Amino acid sequence: FTILVLTLIGFFVHFNNPVFCAGIFFGSGVLILVSGLWQIHYCNSVGGNNSSFIRSLFSFSVSNISRHPARNTLCIGLIASTCFLILSISVFQMDASSYYSERQLIVETQFPVYENLNTDEGRNNISMQKSDSAWFERNGVRVQSFRVRDGDNAGCLNLYQPLNPRILGVPKEEYRSRLDKPITIDDDGIRRVPIILDANTAMYSLHIYGGVGSLYEIEDGQGGKIRCEISGLLTNSLFQGDLLMSEQNLLTLFPDVAGYRFFIVDSNFPTDKNGHDLVSFLYRNLDDYGVAVESAVHRLQRFFAVQNTYLATFQSLGGIGLLLGLFGLAVIQFRNVFERRKELALLHTIGFRQSRILLLLLYENFVILFLGLFLAVLASIFSLFPQFLFSQWEINPLSIIVQFSWLLGGMVIIGVLSNVAAALAVLKIPVAKELAEEH
């Protein structure tokens, strides 16, 4: 186990790739799960005949588990593997509200807007009423405007392979240092320009796996090529499917791009005390430009829906496996109690009350549940370790605790009911009859 941890840390430091590390640690969680099951089976097989530690009802129940090591290990494995799958995958469920608020809106227009909407002059030039302009200032509305060079949608919602993704020109006041670089010309005469991409768009839509520094070529619309150098990757951003380029470089490469058609609008109060909301305000003042307004949370949630759907599918499979594990646990308990009916009858004869016999069986059941849950939690903690190190995964500990509580509660209830039902069914058999059949 120590060698495994050191090896994983070596991979982690060497590659410094969060996605790769997440896969490595998830696989290591599986190895920990398998190793734990092997250790439990080994301990049960070797220590099954050791009765020196039987000093209480609980220790008596633990010794009984060793009677059928393979059967009980299989049951523990079903519980542990399904719980591990559900807990490990649940953390990757994405919630857009963790990244943006309802105050932020995405606005797109069919026709370009040439004015700066953050100034009185710009708002007056688009014929905005003075009352609306005052409302604009009073509620702290701020607009980030982007130029748009039309192209293919390279987002996860596009089923086809994009050839020339849409390009957004980032205004100078929004420049990042990685974009504030001039266009250069390579030795083969192709112009090179820095861009920023969403990480999911780069990997899954454009199949760019090299990360920062990778190259991606697009057409310049005149029969030539433009070589885009990835200078930065965004995580879970609103710009999935788009290439981000500085506005100056965009106008140099595509001088026919006019005006602004993509906006990010934010405000202090999306709805004021009089009931006037920002969405209606935008539709009223930009209707002539063919405006479409969408909240940033809703837009990002649509992107997350693809990933969440895949995860929900795996969680459903894990849930089916958990049901099988619980059903198997119930079947094993019924079979164990039925096979031990003579033993239980003997215990009842020598003075064990029915309540103590039931408690003995419940202890056995709880030990199996505990071992399965312990292995699942141990493997899950190890597999989720990278998510606690990288900020792009927003982990909600409360949601994990709630899911674990539901799993624990469901298994305990089913385990107790099946155990009590099996014990009561056997204890109804006449003691004398069972003992008379014993040879």
JOPE-V563902 format. One record per pair of residues at least 4 apart in sequence whose C-alpha atoms are under 6 Angstrom apart, sorted by sequence separation. I is the first residue (numbers start at 1). J is the second residue. D is the distance in Angstrom with one decimal. If there is no record, write none. Layout:
I;J;D
I;J;D
//
This chain:
11;15;5.9
12;16;5.5
18;22;6.0
43;47;5.6
44;48;5.3
69;73;5.8
73;77;5.9
76;80;6.0
77;81;5.8
80;84;5.9
83;87;6.0
84;88;5.8
86;90;6.0
124;128;5.3
134;138;6.0
185;189;5.8
186;190;5.5
200;204;5.7
201;205;5.0
202;206;5.1
203;207;4.7
210;214;5.4
220;224;5.5
250;254;5.7
251;255;4.6
271;275;5.9
272;276;5.6
280;284;6.0
282;286;5.7
283;287;5.2
287;291;5.6
297;301;6.0
301;305;6.0
304;308;6.0
305;309;5.9
308;312;5.9
324;328;5.9
332;336;5.9
348;352;4.7
366;370;5.8
370;374;5.8
376;380;5.9
377;381;6.0
380;384;6.0
405;409;5.9
406;410;6.0
411;415;5.8
412;416;5.9
414;418;6.0
415;419;6.0
416;420;6.0
417;421;5.9
420;424;6.0
423;427;6.0
432;436;5.9
54;59;5.1
117;122;5.2
123;128;5.5
136;141;5.5
185;190;5.7
202;207;6.0
203;208;5.0
219;224;5.9
220;225;5.5
271;276;5.5
286;291;5.9
347;352;5.4
54;60;5.4
116;122;4.8
117;123;5.4
185;191;4.4
202;208;5.1
203;209;5.5
219;225;4.6
271;277;4.1
387;393;5.7
115;122;4.8
184;191;5.7
185;192;5.8
218;225;5.7
270;277;5.5
154;162;5.5
184;192;5.2
218;226;5.3
270;278;5.1
12;21;5.9
183;192;5.7
217;226;5.5
152;162;5.5
183;193;5.0
217;227;4.5
154;165;5.6
216;227;5.8
217;228;5.8
152;164;5.5
153;165;5.8
216;228;5.0
151;164;5.5
152;165;4.4
215;228;5.5
151;165;4.8
152;166;5.6
215;229;4.7
151;166;4.0
179;194;5.9
214;229;5.9
150;166;5.0
213;229;5.9
214;230;5.5
149;166;5.9
213;230;5.2
48;66;4.5
149;167;5.1
212;230;5.2
213;231;6.0
148;167;5.9
212;231;5.4
148;168;4.8
212;232;5.7
147;168;5.6
44;66;4.7
146;168;6.0
147;169;4.7
146;169;5.3
45;69;5.9
146;170;5.4
44;69;5.4
41;69;5.7
41;73;5.9
194;228;5.8
195;229;6.0
196;230;5.7
199;233;5.2
191;226;5.4
192;227;4.6
193;228;5.1
194;229;4.8
195;230;5.2
196;231;5.8
198;233;5.4
199;234;5.5
191;227;5.9
192;228;5.7
193;229;6.0
194;230;5.9
195;231;5.9
196;232;4.8
197;233;5.1
198;234;4.4
199;235;5.7
194;231;5.8
196;233;5.8
198;235;5.9
201;240;5.8
201;241;5.7
198;240;5.4
155;201;5.9
197;243;5.5
196;244;5.0
195;244;5.4
195;245;5.0
154;205;5.9
178;231;5.7
164;218;5.6
179;246;5.8
167;242;5.6
170;245;6.0
166;242;5.2
167;243;4.6
168;244;5.1
169;245;5.1
170;246;4.8
171;247;5.2
167;244;6.0
169;246;5.2
170;247;5.0
169;247;4.1
169;250;5.9
155;240;5.3
155;241;3.7
333;419;6.0
345;431;5.2
154;241;3.9
153;241;5.4
330;418;5.3
334;422;5.1
342;434;5.5
147;260;4.5
146;260;5.4
146;262;5.1
145;263;4.6
144;263;5.4
144;264;5.1
143;264;5.8
143;265;4.6
142;265;5.8
142;266;5.3
141;266;5.6
141;267;4.2
140;267;5.2
140;268;5.4
139;268;5.6
139;269;5.6
114;259;4.5
113;259;5.1
112;259;4.7
113;260;5.0
112;260;5.1
112;261;5.1
109;261;5.0
108;261;5.5
108;262;4.7
107;262;5.9
107;263;5.0
106;263;6.0
106;264;4.9
105;264;5.8
105;265;5.1
104;265;5.7
104;266;4.6
103;266;5.8
103;267;5.9
103;270;5.5
111;289;5.1
109;289;5.7
110;290;5.1
109;290;5.2
109;291;4.3
108;291;5.7
108;292;5.3
107;292;5.7
107;293;4.6
106;293;5.8
106;294;5.2
105;294;5.7
106;295;5.8
105;295;4.3
106;296;5.8
105;296;5.1
104;296;5.6
100;297;5.8
97;297;5.9
96;297;5.3
96;300;5.7
96;301;5.3
93;308;5.6
86;315;5.4
86;318;5.8
85;318;5.9
82;318;5.0
82;321;5.7
82;322;5.3
79;325;5.4
78;325;4.9
75;329;6.0
76;368;6.0
80;372;4.3
84;376;4.5
88;380;5.4
79;372;5.3
80;373;5.7
83;376;5.7
80;375;5.9
76;372;4.7
80;376;4.7
84;380;5.7
61;360;5.7
61;364;5.2
33;379;5.9
32;379;5.8
29;379;4.4
29;382;5.8
29;383;5.0
26;383;4.3
25;383;4.6
22;386;5.8
//
